[in-house]
């Protein structure tokens, strides 16, 4: 699998999309269903207890740039205006 290179993650949605979307993430993380991930996306918030799983999955999928610093930044910075 080729690495996915993303210059900058600005939102939780960017992280979720880079990791394959709600359905894929809910299966990989053994969550109740895609609605759990969709709710994270809607709230722009990933529970801190899941950060290690997101980082591990990013490494497994060769998605570069998702680490604890990135996850912290997407939670504290306001997304750029469209």
C-alpha positions as CSV (number, residue, x, y, z in Angstrom):
1,X,0.0,0.0,0.0
2,X,1.3,3.5,-0.9
3,X,1.7,6.0,1.8
4,X,-0.9,8.8,1.9
5,X,0.8,12.1,2.3
6,X,-1.4,15.0,3.6
7,X,0.3,18.3,4.1
8,X,-1.9,19.4,7.0
9,X,-4.8,18.0,8.9
10,X,-7.1,20.8,10.0
11,X,-10.1,19.0,11.3
12,X,-11.1,15.7,12.9
13,X,-12.9,15.0,9.6
14,X,-9.6,15.2,7.7
15,X,-8.1,12.6,10.0
16,X,-11.1,10.3,9.7
17,X,-11.2,10.6,5.9
18,X,-7.5,9.9,5.6
19,X,-7.9,6.7,7.6
20,X,-10.7,5.4,5.4
21,X,-13.9,6.9,6.6
22,X,-16.5,6.1,9.3
23,X,-17.4,2.5,8.2
24,X,-13.8,1.4,7.8
25,X,-12.7,3.0,11.1
26,X,-15.5,1.5,13.1
27,X,-14.6,-2.0,11.8
28,X,-10.9,-1.5,12.4
29,X,-11.4,-0.1,15.9
30,X,-14.2,-2.5,16.8
31,X,-16.7,0.2,17.6
32,X,-20.5,-0.1,17.7
33,X,-20.9,1.2,14.2
34,X,-20.1,3.9,11.7
35,X,-22.4,6.3,13.6
36,X,-19.9,6.4,16.5
37,X,-17.2,7.8,14.1
38,X,-19.7,10.0,12.3
39,X,-20.5,11.6,15.6
40,X,-16.8,12.2,16.3
41,X,-16.6,13.9,12.9
42,X,-19.8,16.0,13.6
43,X,-18.4,17.1,17.0
44,X,-14.9,17.6,15.6
45,X,-13.7,15.6,18.5
46,X,-12.0,12.2,19.0
47,X,-12.0,10.9,22.6
48,X,-8.4,10.9,23.9
49,X,-8.7,7.3,24.9
50,X,-8.9,6.4,21.2
51,X,-5.9,8.5,20.1
52,X,-3.4,5.6,20.4
53,X,-5.7,3.4,18.2
54,X,-5.9,6.1,15.6
55,X,-2.2,6.6,15.6
56,X,-1.6,2.8,15.4
57,X,-4.0,2.5,12.5
58,X,-2.4,5.4,10.7
59,X,1.0,3.6,11.0
60,X,-0.5,0.3,9.8
61,X,-2.1,2.0,6.8
62,X,1.0,4.1,6.0
63,X,-0.9,7.4,6.5
64,X,1.8,9.9,7.3
65,X,1.3,12.8,9.7
66,X,-1.1,11.4,12.2
67,X,0.4,11.5,15.7
68,X,-0.5,12.9,19.1
69,X,0.7,16.4,18.1
70,X,-1.6,16.3,15.0
71,X,-4.6,15.0,17.0
72,X,-4.0,17.7,19.6
73,X,-3.8,20.4,16.9
74,X,-7.1,19.4,15.2
75,X,-8.8,19.7,18.5
76,X,-7.6,23.1,19.6
77,X,-7.2,25.0,16.3
78,X,-10.2,26.5,14.5
79,X,-10.6,25.0,10.9
80,X,-9.7,27.4,8.1
81,X,-12.7,29.2,6.6
82,X,-13.8,27.7,3.3
